[in-house]
Amino acid sequence: MKHLKSLNKKAQLINKAISPEEVEDVVAMQTVVGCTATTDPGWELDPFGGLGSLCQPMESDLYGCADACWWPAQVPDTMNTYPDWNKDVAKANEDWRKLDGIYEDGE
Amino acid sequence: MKLTQMLKSTALVGSLGAAALLGAVAPAAQAAQEYLLTVTRPGHLQVIDMKTNQVERTCEVPGNFGSGSIALAPDGKSAYVLSNGMEDVYGFDIRSCDITFHAAQSTKTLKVKTFQSVAVSPDGKELYTVQNPFGLERDRFTVEQPRLAVFNVADGIGAQPVRTFPVDRRITKIATTVQGEVILGGGDVKAINPKTGEIRMVTPLQSWDKGPLWLPPDAFAMHSQGEQSNEYIMPYVTAEFTDESWNFETAEWWWGMSRVDLETGEAERVEMVPFEFIVFNFISHPHDPNILYGAFNTLSKHDISKKETVAVHEMPHTYYDLNISADGKTIYVGGASSDISIHDSDTLEKIGSIQLSGDMSTSDLRVATIRD
């Protein structure tokens, strides 16, 4: 990097950001609130390391995770990115077969 | 409702005879009527008569589904729903489904999300949201300061904030006290004066100081309820360790709560029962603050004076939230899927069910009480 020179403001910001002394400490969130904030277990394993305290069945919890973009890696984020993913399926437990995956290439 | 209004009009302009007629029907007309409110996909505010447990009215909510967060007007006649990807607030007259209020919080250059945070002032004249704005630049987003936004309800359709005040990040559900403060549930539970912006600590959570043997609390407050006890509950999980080695295996795990009395604005924070299973939301019995009910994969009953879970009823699927009738006899368990499960508050046995036209997802389950 020492042979590269920042030419514009954005590049200077990037240089500044990668300077270790400029990086703020990352602090774990103990209070779970809001979109994509959660690192709590809950989709694959419950807090006890088992399955009994997961949401059951998955269809009951599906829209609760999608609408709040709670687990955007596992469930499409209908708040921001894929608002129409489930627009024709009012009840996930009845019509879950109509729900498709997300394919970035549109296929 | 129309008949009642007609009788009132007759009494106002009519003879003594008409006034006497009104008096004869007044006791029945003035009995409090409770309505259970929730929002279902794709965008319906469901108004359920709690006498018959039937859906009495379904109001169309414009915009994409939001979170189903509902704030109640104090007279129970209006409900405010967070819609359109958690960006817009719509106000409804629940007696007619008329839309009386709309605030679009985002602009072309500023996206504003509200994570559940909607509340109405005790006089019903102001509506509060916590706005989480971010700028839409051509090549990047900019993170902006969260703020409490104050709207005049009377501004109706197209309302804009009349005041804003900076607040902490990560605030979810909010509520108003009788004194007019707005309770802000975030890392700590704080209260803001919506006239001046002055903020006070109500009860600390992340910044609590319980000593080195206590795990900092993990709190969760996604759903607004508590209107039947005029209270705000922020539940949390914590652990008390045997020593400073912090052995999670030997620690005592607890459900705790910060409970704000919305009559006084004062809070209690207690570790109430052992943490044995997940509960998404707790409500108190309206006539006994020591009795709490919790909902998730189980409906549970807890006596916090004894720090005991006294009854557990297994549910057929996950429910996120619950509410209770004013007489304390009937519990409604909802959220998540498309049915509300009705239970006896003494035994927790299921006594009925309400099938809805769509999933409730993260929607609130609230009780609006109309007294005339």
Interface residues (C-beta under 8 A of the other chain):
Chain A: K10 M29 Q30 T31 V32 V33 G34 C35 A37 D40 D46 P47 G52 S53 C55 Q56 P57 E59 S60 D61 Y63 G64 A66 D67 A68 T78 M79 N80 P83 N86 K87 A90 K91 A92 N93 E94
Chain B: T40 R41 P42 N64 F65 G66 S67 G68 G85 M86 K113 F115 N132 D139 R170 I171 T172 G186 G187 L205 Q206 P216 P217 D218 A219 F220 A221 M222 V237 F277 I278 F296 N297 H317 T318 Y319 Y320 G335 A336 S337 S338 S357 G358 D359 S361 T362
